[in-house]
Amino acid sequence: MNTSRSYHVRAVLSTGGLWQGSVRELPEVTDAHRSLNRLEDRMRRAIEAHRAQQGDTPATAFELEMEFSTGDESFDADLSHARELRHRADELARQARQVAAPLAKRLATAGVSQRDAGTLLSISAALVSTLLKE
């Protein structure tokens, strides 16, 4: 009986555009789909079915970690780099918004229009409006 609470799925893109999924901890559990989202759902169901066959409680929650590969290591590295840059950009955007909020409020208090505040902060007037409501 497998009592693991975390499973690692490797999804590899086949030449026909199909994602092939396999579970590291359960090599006999595999599935495939054209969509990564659907593959994840199918892998969850396949793991649950396997666990039920092994006598595990079906209601027991588990984590699913997905790893993706196009089958081309160089391309995968480029994709990973792009994702890392996107995460860093999102974090910087979050920090910029956090810094901009009190500045937008100060500008509004001084009578500066939302459009002008947006120009000064390099954000849209709509975002200034949102920041003023928070």
C-alpha positions in Angstrom: 0.0 0.0 0.0 1.5 3.4 -1.1 1.0 6.1 1.5 2.9 8.8 -0.4 1.2 12.2 -0.3 3.2 13.7 -3.2 3.6 12.4 -6.8 5.8 13.7 -9.5 4.5 13.6 -13.1 6.7 14.0 -16.0 4.9 15.2 -19.1 6.8 14.8 -22.4 5.6 16.2 -25.7 5.5 13.6 -28.4 6.1 14.4 -32.1 2.3 14.3 -32.7 1.6 17.0 -30.2 0.4 14.6 -27.5 1.6 15.0 -23.9 2.6 11.6 -22.4 2.5 11.6 -18.6 4.2 9.1 -16.3 4.4 9.1 -12.5 7.9 8.7 -11.0 6.6 7.0 -7.9 4.2 4.8 -9.8 5.8 3.8 -13.1 2.8 1.7 -14.1 0.5 4.8 -14.0 0.6 6.6 -17.3 -1.8 8.6 -19.5 -1.8 11.0 -22.4 -3.7 14.0 -23.7 -3.3 16.9 -26.1 -3.8 19.5 -23.3 -1.6 19.8 -20.3 -4.5 20.8 -18.1 -6.5 17.7 -19.2 -3.4 15.5 -18.8 -3.1 16.8 -15.2 -6.7 15.9 -14.5 -6.3 12.5 -16.1 -3.1 11.8 -14.1 -4.9 12.7 -10.9 -7.7 10.3 -11.7 -5.3 7.6 -12.7 -3.3 8.0 -9.4 -6.6 7.9 -7.4 -7.7 4.7 -9.3 -4.3 3.1 -8.6 -4.4 4.0 -4.9 -7.9 2.6 -4.6 -6.7 -0.6 -6.1 -3.9 -0.7 -3.6 -6.4 -0.2 -0.7 -5.5 3.5 0.0 -8.3 5.7 1.2 -9.6 7.5 -2.0 -10.4 10.7 0.0 -6.7 11.0 1.1 -5.4 14.2 -0.5 -2.1 14.2 -2.4 0.1 16.8 -4.1 0.8 16.5 -7.8 4.0 18.1 -9.1 4.2 18.4 -12.9 7.4 18.6 -14.8 7.2 19.4 -18.5 9.6 18.5 -21.4 9.4 19.1 -25.1 11.9 16.3 -25.6 14.5 18.9 -26.7 16.8 19.8 -23.7 18.0 23.0 -25.2 14.5 24.2 -26.0 13.4 23.1 -22.5 16.2 25.2 -21.0 15.0 28.2 -23.0 11.5 27.7 -21.8 12.7 27.4 -18.2 14.6 30.6 -18.6 11.6 32.4 -20.1 9.4 31.2 -17.2 12.0 32.4 -14.6 12.1 35.8 -16.3 8.3 35.9 -16.2 8.3 35.1 -12.5 10.8 37.8 -11.8 8.9 40.3 -13.8 5.7 39.4 -11.9 7.5 39.9 -8.6 8.9 43.3 -9.8 5.4 44.3 -10.9 4.0 43.3 -7.5 6.7 45.4 -5.8 6.2 48.4 -8.1 2.4 48.3 -7.4 3.1 48.2 -3.6 5.4 51.2 -3.9 3.0 53.0 -6.3 -0.1 52.8 -4.1 0.9 55.4 -1.4 2.4 57.6 -4.1 -0.8 57.5 -6.1 -2.7 58.4 -2.9 -0.3 61.3 -2.2 -0.7 62.6 -5.7 -4.5 62.4 -5.6 -4.5 64.2 -2.2 -2.4 67.0 -3.9 -5.1 67.3 -6.6 -3.3 65.6 -9.4 -5.6 63.8 -11.9 -5.5 60.1 -12.1 -4.3 60.3 -15.7 -1.3 62.6 -14.7 -0.6 60.3 -11.7 -0.5 57.4 -14.1 1.9 59.3 -16.3 4.2 60.1 -13.3 4.1 56.5 -12.1 4.3 54.9 -15.6 1.0 53.1 -15.0 -2.5 53.4 -16.5 -5.0 55.8 -15.0 -7.2 52.7 -14.5 -4.6 51.2 -12.3 -4.2 54.5 -10.4 -8.0 54.3 -9.8 -7.7 50.8 -8.5 -4.8 51.7 -6.2 -6.8 54.6 -4.8 -9.7 52.2 -3.9 -7.4 49.7 -2.1 
